[in-house]
């Protein structure tokens, strides 16, 4: 199984950086955003399915986070706090009548590796993208946060503002749909 985005980045934003950002240090805030930006973009991409909409939508949570970082109490991790802001902004954007779109082969191929397994990797990525896009937004968000971004259930439930049991139910239902859509094989989902 590939490492999750959270495992690759690690949680190396320390209390000193957060404290500096809360005090108004723009460089510290920029360091926090740079650390979490790839995962936030991935979540927004998976929910919205449109690059321009993703870019436009992410401006709002970044501005909200900047304007309210002084009030960050640390009751959740800084990552959970940022993902929550981004998630609610994406859901608001979808609520305004914008529908997510299927991620095309061309979009997936931009991220594909070169080499002998490139075609197989591309086919798996396209199958996973198509299967993910078939899920309801709430299930897709749960899968992306837990299975792709590496959040534990408690943090993912906080981001989605739902009880742990609801998160578990959404994941169970979504994973069943993904397994069926991917031909019953766990390999395709695990190799994403």
Secondary structure, DSSP 8 states (H G I E B T S, - for coil): ----HHHHH-S---HHHHHHHHTT-HHHHHHHHHHHHHHHHHHHHHHH--HHHHHHHHHHHHHHHHHHGGG---SS-HHHHHHHHHHHHHHHHHHTT-------HHHHHTT---STTHHHHHHHHHHHHHHHHTS-HHHHHHHIIIIIS---HHHHHHHHT--HHHHHHHHHHHHHHHHHHTTT-HHHHHT-
